[in-house]
């Protein structure tokens, strides 16, 4: 569809109705930064050829402020092949999987590896990720059934962060620790622990889950509270 035709469709009452419905669902606030006082857009998480802008389920949309919307589209213009090239040889986790609820954290890690190492066999994946071969087989079967490999461009478009080489961590805790390391790297590995913000970023339904993950990091001496109330990642 040409750009001109698409913009004409956005003037349709059907799109305006859908747009209002999504904004009401999101309390007229940006789902990324939380602001309510900026111009708001409704962002498509993915596109299907031939579909009208309004012909998607509600969970395919996000309300975003103009600034956050522009940032996302700027990121999505980065060629997928460049993302793959920079991720090859690393154990990575794609940001697009953070809020994916249909697969487990371990299955998300397997999927991230498969997307960047397409020729790797099950034994190699198991050895590299320090999990059983059976776990790999079950994970790959599930992600194929869900069609996640076919939607790799959607998963990859928001980039990735490197999974830390930490033998004491697996699954969700490895993802959480690596996410905190990536988020705090430019601040000398210090981060504000606003649990509500972490909860939203990681797709958790309550801050209890965040508290449990933080406590596990404290127990393993991979994080600690410091005097200014921030969290120091170790």
MODELLER restraints for C-alpha pairs under 7 A, 6 or more apart:
rsr = mdl.restraints
at = mdl.atoms
rsr.add(forms.Gaussian(group=physical.xy_distance, feature=features.Distance(at['CA:14:A'], at['CA:54:A']), mean=6.62, stdev=0.5))
rsr.add(forms.Gaussian(group=physical.xy_distance, feature=features.Distance(at['CA:15:A'], at['CA:53:A']), mean=6.58, stdev=0.5))
rsr.add(forms.Gaussian(group=physical.xy_distance, feature=features.Distance(at['CA:15:A'], at['CA:54:A']), mean=5.21, stdev=0.5))
rsr.add(forms.Gaussian(group=physical.xy_distance, feature=features.Distance(at['CA:18:A'], at['CA:54:A']), mean=6.09, stdev=0.5))
rsr.add(forms.Gaussian(group=physical.xy_distance, feature=features.Distance(at['CA:19:A'], at['CA:42:A']), mean=6.18, stdev=0.5))
rsr.add(forms.Gaussian(group=physical.xy_distance, feature=features.Distance(at['CA:22:A'], at['CA:58:A']), mean=6.93, stdev=0.5))
rsr.add(forms.Gaussian(group=physical.xy_distance, feature=features.Distance(at['CA:22:A'], at['CA:63:A']), mean=6.78, stdev=0.5))
rsr.add(forms.Gaussian(group=physical.xy_distance, feature=features.Distance(at['CA:23:A'], at['CA:63:A']), mean=5.87, stdev=0.5))
rsr.add(forms.Gaussian(group=physical.xy_distance, feature=features.Distance(at['CA:26:A'], at['CA:63:A']), mean=6.45, stdev=0.5))
rsr.add(forms.Gaussian(group=physical.xy_distance, feature=features.Distance(at['CA:28:A'], at['CA:36:A']), mean=6.29, stdev=0.5))
rsr.add(forms.Gaussian(group=physical.xy_distance, feature=features.Distance(at['CA:29:A'], at['CA:35:A']), mean=5.50, stdev=0.5))
rsr.add(forms.Gaussian(group=physical.xy_distance, feature=features.Distance(at['CA:29:A'], at['CA:36:A']), mean=4.51, stdev=0.5))
rsr.add(forms.Gaussian(group=physical.xy_distance, feature=features.Distance(at['CA:29:A'], at['CA:63:A']), mean=6.78, stdev=0.5))
rsr.add(forms.Gaussian(group=physical.xy_distance, feature=features.Distance(at['CA:30:A'], at['CA:36:A']), mean=6.54, stdev=0.5))
rsr.add(forms.Gaussian(group=physical.xy_distance, feature=features.Distance(at['CA:30:A'], at['CA:40:A']), mean=6.99, stdev=0.5))
rsr.add(forms.Gaussian(group=physical.xy_distance, feature=features.Distance(at['CA:30:A'], at['CA:63:A']), mean=5.38, stdev=0.5))
rsr.add(forms.Gaussian(group=physical.xy_distance, feature=features.Distance(at['CA:30:A'], at['CA:64:A']), mean=4.27, stdev=0.5))
rsr.add(forms.Gaussian(group=physical.xy_distance, feature=features.Distance(at['CA:30:A'], at['CA:65:A']), mean=5.22, stdev=0.5))
rsr.add(forms.Gaussian(group=physical.xy_distance, feature=features.Distance(at['CA:31:A'], at['CA:62:A']), mean=6.59, stdev=0.5))
rsr.add(forms.Gaussian(group=physical.xy_distance, feature=features.Distance(at['CA:31:A'], at['CA:63:A']), mean=5.78, stdev=0.5))
rsr.add(forms.Gaussian(group=physical.xy_distance, feature=features.Distance(at['CA:31:A'], at['CA:64:A']), mean=5.75, stdev=0.5))
rsr.add(forms.Gaussian(group=physical.xy_distance, feature=features.Distance(at['CA:32:A'], at['CA:64:A']), mean=6.45, stdev=0.5))
rsr.add(forms.Gaussian(group=physical.xy_distance, feature=features.Distance(at['CA:32:A'], at['CA:68:A']), mean=6.79, stdev=0.5))
rsr.add(forms.Gaussian(group=physical.xy_distance, feature=features.Distance(at['CA:38:A'], at['CA:65:A']), mean=5.95, stdev=0.5))
rsr.add(forms.Gaussian(group=physical.xy_distance, feature=features.Distance(at['CA:39:A'], at['CA:65:A']), mean=5.61, stdev=0.5))
rsr.add(forms.Gaussian(group=physical.xy_distance, feature=features.Distance(at['CA:39:A'], at['CA:66:A']), mean=5.72, stdev=0.5))
rsr.add(forms.Gaussian(group=physical.xy_distance, feature=features.Distance(at['CA:40:A'], at['CA:63:A']), mean=6.63, stdev=0.5))
rsr.add(forms.Gaussian(group=physical.xy_distance, feature=features.Distance(at['CA:40:A'], at['CA:64:A']), mean=5.61, stdev=0.5))
rsr.add(forms.Gaussian(group=physical.xy_distance, feature=features.Distance(at['CA:40:A'], at['CA:65:A']), mean=4.30, stdev=0.5))
rsr.add(forms.Gaussian(group=physical.xy_distance, feature=features.Distance(at['CA:40:A'], at['CA:66:A']), mean=5.79, stdev=0.5))
rsr.add(forms.Gaussian(group=physical.xy_distance, feature=features.Distance(at['CA:41:A'], at['CA:63:A']), mean=5.79, stdev=0.5))
rsr.add(forms.Gaussian(group=physical.xy_distance, feature=features.Distance(at['CA:41:A'], at['CA:64:A']), mean=5.29, stdev=0.5))
rsr.add(forms.Gaussian(group=physical.xy_distance, feature=features.Distance(at['CA:41:A'], at['CA:65:A']), mean=5.84, stdev=0.5))
rsr.add(forms.Gaussian(group=physical.xy_distance, feature=features.Distance(at['CA:41:A'], at['CA:66:A']), mean=6.16, stdev=0.5))
rsr.add(forms.Gaussian(group=physical.xy_distance, feature=features.Distance(at['CA:42:A'], at['CA:61:A']), mean=6.41, stdev=0.5))
rsr.add(forms.Gaussian(group=physical.xy_distance, feature=features.Distance(at['CA:42:A'], at['CA:62:A']), mean=5.65, stdev=0.5))
rsr.add(forms.Gaussian(group=physical.xy_distance, feature=features.Distance(at['CA:42:A'], at['CA:63:A']), mean=4.60, stdev=0.5))
rsr.add(forms.Gaussian(group=physical.xy_distance, feature=features.Distance(at['CA:42:A'], at['CA:64:A']), mean=6.12, stdev=0.5))
rsr.add(forms.Gaussian(group=physical.xy_distance, feature=features.Distance(at['CA:43:A'], at['CA:61:A']), mean=5.46, stdev=0.5))
rsr.add(forms.Gaussian(group=physical.xy_distance, feature=features.Distance(at['CA:43:A'], at['CA:62:A']), mean=5.13, stdev=0.5))
rsr.add(forms.Gaussian(group=physical.xy_distance, feature=features.Distance(at['CA:43:A'], at['CA:63:A']), mean=6.15, stdev=0.5))
rsr.add(forms.Gaussian(group=physical.xy_distance, feature=features.Distance(at['CA:43:A'], at['CA:64:A']), mean=6.62, stdev=0.5))
rsr.add(forms.Gaussian(group=physical.xy_distance, feature=features.Distance(at['CA:43:A'], at['CA:69:A']), mean=6.95, stdev=0.5))
rsr.add(forms.Gaussian(group=physical.xy_distance, feature=features.Distance(at['CA:44:A'], at['CA:60:A']), mean=5.95, stdev=0.5))
rsr.add(forms.Gaussian(group=physical.xy_distance, feature=features.Distance(at['CA:44:A'], at['CA:61:A']), mean=4.85, stdev=0.5))
rsr.add(forms.Gaussian(group=physical.xy_distance, feature=features.Distance(at['CA:44:A'], at['CA:62:A']), mean=6.76, stdev=0.5))
rsr.add(forms.Gaussian(group=physical.xy_distance, feature=features.Distance(at['CA:45:A'], at['CA:60:A']), mean=5.31, stdev=0.5))
rsr.add(forms.Gaussian(group=physical.xy_distance, feature=features.Distance(at['CA:45:A'], at['CA:61:A']), mean=5.81, stdev=0.5))
rsr.add(forms.Gaussian(group=physical.xy_distance, feature=features.Distance(at['CA:46:A'], at['CA:60:A']), mean=6.82, stdev=0.5))
rsr.add(forms.Gaussian(group=physical.xy_distance, feature=features.Distance(at['CA:46:A'], at['CA:154:A']), mean=6.58, stdev=0.5))
rsr.add(forms.Gaussian(group=physical.xy_distance, feature=features.Distance(at['CA:75:A'], at['CA:157:A']), mean=6.72, stdev=0.5))
rsr.add(forms.Gaussian(group=physical.xy_distance, feature=features.Distance(at['CA:75:A'], at['CA:158:A']), mean=6.16, stdev=0.5))
rsr.add(forms.Gaussian(group=physical.xy_distance, feature=features.Distance(at['CA:76:A'], at['CA:157:A']), mean=4.92, stdev=0.5))
rsr.add(forms.Gaussian(group=physical.xy_distance, feature=features.Distance(at['CA:76:A'], at['CA:158:A']), mean=6.40, stdev=0.5))
rsr.add(forms.Gaussian(group=physical.xy_distance, feature=features.Distance(at['CA:80:A'], at['CA:153:A']), mean=6.48, stdev=0.5))
rsr.add(forms.Gaussian(group=physical.xy_distance, feature=features.Distance(at['CA:80:A'], at['CA:156:A']), mean=6.67, stdev=0.5))
rsr.add(forms.Gaussian(group=physical.xy_distance, feature=features.Distance(at['CA:80:A'], at['CA:157:A']), mean=6.68, stdev=0.5))
rsr.add(forms.Gaussian(group=physical.xy_distance, feature=features.Distance(at['CA:83:A'], at['CA:159:A']), mean=6.66, stdev=0.5))
rsr.add(forms.Gaussian(group=physical.xy_distance, feature=features.Distance(at['CA:84:A'], at['CA:116:A']), mean=5.62, stdev=0.5))
rsr.add(forms.Gaussian(group=physical.xy_distance, feature=features.Distance(at['CA:87:A'], at['CA:116:A']), mean=6.53, stdev=0.5))
rsr.add(forms.Gaussian(group=physical.xy_distance, feature=features.Distance(at['CA:88:A'], at['CA:116:A']), mean=5.78, stdev=0.5))
rsr.add(forms.Gaussian(group=physical.xy_distance, feature=features.Distance(at['CA:88:A'], at['CA:117:A']), mean=6.89, stdev=0.5))
rsr.add(forms.Gaussian(group=physical.xy_distance, feature=features.Distance(at['CA:90:A'], at['CA:162:A']), mean=6.85, stdev=0.5))
rsr.add(forms.Gaussian(group=physical.xy_distance, feature=features.Distance(at['CA:91:A'], at['CA:113:A']), mean=6.59, stdev=0.5))
rsr.add(forms.Gaussian(group=physical.xy_distance, feature=features.Distance(at['CA:91:A'], at['CA:162:A']), mean=6.01, stdev=0.5))
rsr.add(forms.Gaussian(group=physical.xy_distance, feature=features.Distance(at['CA:91:A'], at['CA:163:A']), mean=5.42, stdev=0.5))
rsr.add(forms.Gaussian(group=physical.xy_distance, feature=features.Distance(at['CA:92:A'], at['CA:112:A']), mean=6.31, stdev=0.5))
rsr.add(forms.Gaussian(group=physical.xy_distance, feature=features.Distance(at['CA:92:A'], at['CA:113:A']), mean=6.83, stdev=0.5))
rsr.add(forms.Gaussian(group=physical.xy_distance, feature=features.Distance(at['CA:92:A'], at['CA:160:A']), mean=6.39, stdev=0.5))
rsr.add(forms.Gaussian(group=physical.xy_distance, feature=features.Distance(at['CA:92:A'], at['CA:161:A']), mean=5.72, stdev=0.5))
rsr.add(forms.Gaussian(group=physical.xy_distance, feature=features.Distance(at['CA:92:A'], at['CA:162:A']), mean=4.32, stdev=0.5))
rsr.add(forms.Gaussian(group=physical.xy_distance, feature=features.Distance(at['CA:92:A'], at['CA:163:A']), mean=4.98, stdev=0.5))
rsr.add(forms.Gaussian(group=physical.xy_distance, feature=features.Distance(at['CA:93:A'], at['CA:109:A']), mean=6.19, stdev=0.5))
rsr.add(forms.Gaussian(group=physical.xy_distance, feature=features.Distance(at['CA:93:A'], at['CA:112:A']), mean=5.48, stdev=0.5))
rsr.add(forms.Gaussian(group=physical.xy_distance, feature=features.Distance(at['CA:93:A'], at['CA:160:A']), mean=5.45, stdev=0.5))
rsr.add(forms.Gaussian(group=physical.xy_distance, feature=features.Distance(at['CA:93:A'], at['CA:161:A']), mean=5.58, stdev=0.5))
rsr.add(forms.Gaussian(group=physical.xy_distance, feature=features.Distance(at['CA:93:A'], at['CA:162:A']), mean=6.26, stdev=0.5))
rsr.add(forms.Gaussian(group=physical.xy_distance, feature=features.Distance(at['CA:93:A'], at['CA:163:A']), mean=6.31, stdev=0.5))
rsr.add(forms.Gaussian(group=physical.xy_distance, feature=features.Distance(at['CA:94:A'], at['CA:112:A']), mean=6.11, stdev=0.5))
rsr.add(forms.Gaussian(group=physical.xy_distance, feature=features.Distance(at['CA:94:A'], at['CA:155:A']), mean=6.76, stdev=0.5))
rsr.add(forms.Gaussian(group=physical.xy_distance, feature=features.Distance(at['CA:94:A'], at['CA:156:A']), mean=6.19, stdev=0.5))
rsr.add(forms.Gaussian(group=physical.xy_distance, feature=features.Distance(at['CA:94:A'], at['CA:159:A']), mean=5.98, stdev=0.5))
rsr.add(forms.Gaussian(group=physical.xy_distance, feature=features.Distance(at['CA:94:A'], at['CA:160:A']), mean=4.13, stdev=0.5))
rsr.add(forms.Gaussian(group=physical.xy_distance, feature=features.Distance(at['CA:94:A'], at['CA:161:A']), mean=6.55, stdev=0.5))
rsr.add(forms.Gaussian(group=physical.xy_distance, feature=features.Distance(at['CA:95:A'], at['CA:158:A']), mean=6.01, stdev=0.5))
rsr.add(forms.Gaussian(group=physical.xy_distance, feature=features.Distance(at['CA:95:A'], at['CA:159:A']), mean=6.00, stdev=0.5))
rsr.add(forms.Gaussian(group=physical.xy_distance, feature=features.Distance(at['CA:95:A'], at['CA:160:A']), mean=5.21, stdev=0.5))
rsr.add(forms.Gaussian(group=physical.xy_distance, feature=features.Distance(at['CA:96:A'], at['CA:155:A']), mean=4.64, stdev=0.5))
rsr.add(forms.Gaussian(group=physical.xy_distance, feature=features.Distance(at['CA:96:A'], at['CA:156:A']), mean=6.40, stdev=0.5))
rsr.add(forms.Gaussian(group=physical.xy_distance, feature=features.Distance(at['CA:96:A'], at['CA:158:A']), mean=5.97, stdev=0.5))
rsr.add(forms.Gaussian(group=physical.xy_distance, feature=features.Distance(at['CA:97:A'], at['CA:108:A']), mean=6.69, stdev=0.5))
rsr.add(forms.Gaussian(group=physical.xy_distance, feature=features.Distance(at['CA:97:A'], at['CA:155:A']), mean=6.49, stdev=0.5))
rsr.add(forms.Gaussian(group=physical.xy_distance, feature=features.Distance(at['CA:98:A'], at['CA:202:A']), mean=5.81, stdev=0.5))
rsr.add(forms.Gaussian(group=physical.xy_distance, feature=features.Distance(at['CA:99:A'], at['CA:202:A']), mean=5.90, stdev=0.5))
rsr.add(forms.Gaussian(group=physical.xy_distance, feature=features.Distance(at['CA:99:A'], at['CA:203:A']), mean=4.90, stdev=0.5))
rsr.add(forms.Gaussian(group=physical.xy_distance, feature=features.Distance(at['CA:105:A'], at['CA:171:A']), mean=5.05, stdev=0.5))
rsr.add(forms.Gaussian(group=physical.xy_distance, feature=features.Distance(at['CA:105:A'], at['CA:172:A']), mean=5.04, stdev=0.5))
rsr.add(forms.Gaussian(group=physical.xy_distance, feature=features.Distance(at['CA:106:A'], at['CA:171:A']), mean=4.66, stdev=0.5))
rsr.add(forms.Gaussian(group=physical.xy_distance, feature=features.Distance(at['CA:107:A'], at['CA:139:A']), mean=5.11, stdev=0.5))
rsr.add(forms.Gaussian(group=physical.xy_distance, feature=features.Distance(at['CA:110:A'], at['CA:136:A']), mean=6.86, stdev=0.5))
rsr.add(forms.Gaussian(group=physical.xy_distance, feature=features.Distance(at['CA:110:A'], at['CA:139:A']), mean=6.91, stdev=0.5))
rsr.add(forms.Gaussian(group=physical.xy_distance, feature=features.Distance(at['CA:122:A'], at['CA:133:A']), mean=6.19, stdev=0.5))
rsr.add(forms.Gaussian(group=physical.xy_distance, feature=features.Distance(at['CA:122:A'], at['CA:136:A']), mean=6.27, stdev=0.5))
rsr.add(forms.Gaussian(group=physical.xy_distance, feature=features.Distance(at['CA:122:A'], at['CA:137:A']), mean=6.78, stdev=0.5))
rsr.add(forms.Gaussian(group=physical.xy_distance, feature=features.Distance(at['CA:123:A'], at['CA:133:A']), mean=5.90, stdev=0.5))
rsr.add(forms.Gaussian(group=physical.xy_distance, feature=features.Distance(at['CA:126:A'], at['CA:132:A']), mean=5.53, stdev=0.5))
rsr.add(forms.Gaussian(group=physical.xy_distance, feature=features.Distance(at['CA:126:A'], at['CA:133:A']), mean=5.15, stdev=0.5))
rsr.add(forms.Gaussian(group=physical.xy_distance, feature=features.Distance(at['CA:126:A'], at['CA:136:A']), mean=6.21, stdev=0.5))
rsr.add(forms.Gaussian(group=physical.xy_distance, feature=features.Distance(at['CA:143:A'], at['CA:149:A']), mean=6.80, stdev=0.5))
rsr.add(forms.Gaussian(group=physical.xy_distance, feature=features.Distance(at['CA:161:A'], at['CA:179:A']), mean=6.97, stdev=0.5))
rsr.add(forms.Gaussian(group=physical.xy_distance, feature=features.Distance(at['CA:161:A'], at['CA:182:A']), mean=6.42, stdev=0.5))
rsr.add(forms.Gaussian(group=physical.xy_distance, feature=features.Distance(at['CA:162:A'], at['CA:178:A']), mean=6.78, stdev=0.5))
rsr.add(forms.Gaussian(group=physical.xy_distance, feature=features.Distance(at['CA:163:A'], at['CA:175:A']), mean=6.78, stdev=0.5))
rsr.add(forms.Gaussian(group=physical.xy_distance, feature=features.Distance(at['CA:163:A'], at['CA:178:A']), mean=5.31, stdev=0.5))
rsr.add(forms.Gaussian(group=physical.xy_distance, feature=features.Distance(at['CA:164:A'], at['CA:178:A']), mean=5.47, stdev=0.5))
rsr.add(forms.Gaussian(group=physical.xy_distance, feature=features.Distance(at['CA:173:A'], at['CA:213:A']), mean=6.53, stdev=0.5))
rsr.add(forms.Gaussian(group=physical.xy_distance, feature=features.Distance(at['CA:181:A'], at['CA:189:A']), mean=6.35, stdev=0.5))
rsr.add(forms.Gaussian(group=physical.xy_distance, feature=features.Distance(at['CA:181:A'], at['CA:233:A']), mean=6.61, stdev=0.5))
rsr.add(forms.Gaussian(group=physical.xy_distance, feature=features.Distance(at['CA:184:A'], at['CA:190:A']), mean=5.49, stdev=0.5))
rsr.add(forms.Gaussian(group=physical.xy_distance, feature=features.Distance(at['CA:184:A'], at['CA:191:A']), mean=5.56, stdev=0.5))
rsr.add(forms.Gaussian(group=physical.xy_distance, feature=features.Distance(at['CA:189:A'], at['CA:232:A']), mean=5.94, stdev=0.5))
rsr.add(forms.Gaussian(group=physical.xy_distance, feature=features.Distance(at['CA:189:A'], at['CA:233:A']), mean=5.31, stdev=0.5))
rsr.add(forms.Gaussian(group=physical.xy_distance, feature=features.Distance(at['CA:190:A'], at['CA:230:A']), mean=6.33, stdev=0.5))
rsr.add(forms.Gaussian(group=physical.xy_distance, feature=features.Distance(at['CA:190:A'], at['CA:231:A']), mean=5.49, stdev=0.5))
rsr.add(forms.Gaussian(group=physical.xy_distance, feature=features.Distance(at['CA:190:A'], at['CA:232:A']), mean=4.59, stdev=0.5))
rsr.add(forms.Gaussian(group=physical.xy_distance, feature=features.Distance(at['CA:190:A'], at['CA:233:A']), mean=6.19, stdev=0.5))
rsr.add(forms.Gaussian(group=physical.xy_distance, feature=features.Distance(at['CA:191:A'], at['CA:230:A']), mean=5.51, stdev=0.5))
rsr.add(forms.Gaussian(group=physical.xy_distance, feature=features.Distance(at['CA:191:A'], at['CA:231:A']), mean=5.18, stdev=0.5))
rsr.add(forms.Gaussian(group=physical.xy_distance, feature=features.Distance(at['CA:191:A'], at['CA:232:A']), mean=6.66, stdev=0.5))
rsr.add(forms.Gaussian(group=physical.xy_distance, feature=features.Distance(at['CA:192:A'], at['CA:230:A']), mean=4.78, stdev=0.5))
rsr.add(forms.Gaussian(group=physical.xy_distance, feature=features.Distance(at['CA:192:A'], at['CA:231:A']), mean=6.13, stdev=0.5))
rsr.add(forms.Gaussian(group=physical.xy_distance, feature=features.Distance(at['CA:193:A'], at['CA:230:A']), mean=6.31, stdev=0.5))
rsr.add(forms.Gaussian(group=physical.xy_distance, feature=features.Distance(at['CA:193:A'], at['CA:231:A']), mean=6.33, stdev=0.5))
rsr.add(forms.Gaussian(group=physical.xy_distance, feature=features.Distance(at['CA:195:A'], at['CA:207:A']), mean=5.80, stdev=0.5))
rsr.add(forms.Gaussian(group=physical.xy_distance, feature=features.Distance(at['CA:195:A'], at['CA:210:A']), mean=6.52, stdev=0.5))
rsr.add(forms.Gaussian(group=physical.xy_distance, feature=features.Distance(at['CA:196:A'], at['CA:207:A']), mean=6.28, stdev=0.5))
rsr.add(forms.Gaussian(group=physical.xy_distance, feature=features.Distance(at['CA:199:A'], at['CA:205:A']), mean=6.93, stdev=0.5))
rsr.add(forms.Gaussian(group=physical.xy_distance, feature=features.Distance(at['CA:199:A'], at['CA:206:A']), mean=6.60, stdev=0.5))
rsr.add(forms.Gaussian(group=physical.xy_distance, feature=features.Distance(at['CA:199:A'], at['CA:207:A']), mean=5.93, stdev=0.5))
rsr.add(forms.Gaussian(group=physical.xy_distance, feature=features.Distance(at['CA:199:A'], at['CA:210:A']), mean=6.58, stdev=0.5))
rsr.add(forms.Gaussian(group=physical.xy_distance, feature=features.Distance(at['CA:217:A'], at['CA:223:A']), mean=5.57, stdev=0.5))
rsr.add(forms.Gaussian(group=physical.xy_distance, feature=features.Distance(at['CA:218:A'], at['CA:224:A']), mean=5.87, stdev=0.5))
rsr.add(forms.Gaussian(group=physical.xy_distance, feature=features.Distance(at['CA:222:A'], at['CA:233:A']), mean=6.14, stdev=0.5))
rsr.add(forms.Gaussian(group=physical.xy_distance, feature=features.Distance(at['CA:222:A'], at['CA:234:A']), mean=4.71, stdev=0.5))
rsr.add(forms.Gaussian(group=physical.xy_distance, feature=features.Distance(at['CA:223:A'], at['CA:231:A']), mean=6.73, stdev=0.5))
rsr.add(forms.Gaussian(group=physical.xy_distance, feature=features.Distance(at['CA:223:A'], at['CA:232:A']), mean=5.50, stdev=0.5))
rsr.add(forms.Gaussian(group=physical.xy_distance, feature=features.Distance(at['CA:223:A'], at['CA:233:A']), mean=4.49, stdev=0.5))
rsr.add(forms.Gaussian(group=physical.xy_distance, feature=features.Distance(at['CA:223:A'], at['CA:234:A']), mean=5.17, stdev=0.5))
rsr.add(forms.Gaussian(group=physical.xy_distance, feature=features.Distance(at['CA:224:A'], at['CA:231:A']), mean=5.79, stdev=0.5))
rsr.add(forms.Gaussian(group=physical.xy_distance, feature=features.Distance(at['CA:224:A'], at['CA:232:A']), mean=5.32, stdev=0.5))
rsr.add(forms.Gaussian(group=physical.xy_distance, feature=features.Distance(at['CA:224:A'], at['CA:233:A']), mean=6.79, stdev=0.5))
rsr.add(forms.Gaussian(group=physical.xy_distance, feature=features.Distance(at['CA:225:A'], at['CA:231:A']), mean=4.80, stdev=0.5))
rsr.add(forms.Gaussian(group=physical.xy_distance, feature=features.Distance(at['CA:225:A'], at['CA:232:A']), mean=6.13, stdev=0.5))
rsr.add(forms.Gaussian(group=physical.xy_distance, feature=features.Distance(at['CA:226:A'], at['CA:232:A']), mean=6.51, stdev=0.5))
